[in-house]
């Protein structure tokens, strides 16, 4: 039996490429504007002529943010908190997700739904209780306290994402390993985790992105300038009604680069993790 193939007319192909081109321009234009503004002088930002054309560019904004502001320290703090909180949340998510999916106990299905509902609780309702808790633990103005605070939204999301991926793994594989003498932890580390690598990488990337871009908890818990992260460092370029657009856009561009580079390297795992994790349940 011959397979039916859909034929596209040249006009429909042209319209498809035009629509895709429009989407690409709309998606990339903010980055182009941000990068262009970061290379302009303070007066050049407000000049309407040739506003979209790269002319009279300068590096003084980048010299300013690295010499006059602790941008490298902010970058280090963001990387430390983002990587640390993501690793911790993925570890907890793996153990919690596997327990909910494979361990048979009363209320495990309700717990899976509760995990998702917990993630949907906005941070604006939690930052005051988190501040009180961190104050009693003596972790105010501490990157470790910030890392622990991020578990309130990272752990539910990572657990929910990972348990959806665990459900797509056949139980027969684990049963065969148990028959061969493997323990539950052995099955987890030798069978489940290697097969779940795309889902775990996906959870790590989204957890890192959430931690990297977080703003509310940082301004609530961090009091010293040298322990701020890049998103909160951006606020230091807004002084009343004065906006330092050049340094602001330069720092914003630096803030967006690490997540983009990280996502580009693991894009293949993220796509497979998001699709395979939704096959069952």
Buried (B, 14 or more C-beta within 10 A) or exposed (E): EEEEEEEEEEEEEEEEEEEEEEEEEEEEEEEEEBBBBBBBBEEBBEEEEEBEEEEEBEEBBBEBBBEEBBBEBBBBBBBBBBBBBBBBBBEBBBBBBBBBBBEEEEEBEEBBEBBBEBBEEEBEEBBEEBBEBBEEEEBBEBBEBBBBBBBBBBBBBBBBBBBBBBBBBEEEEBEEBBEEEBEBEEBBEEBBBEBBEBBBBBBBBBBBBBBBBBBBBBBBBBEEEEBBBBBBBBEBBEEEEEEBBBBBBBBBBBBBEBBEEBBEEBEEBBEBBBEBBEEEE
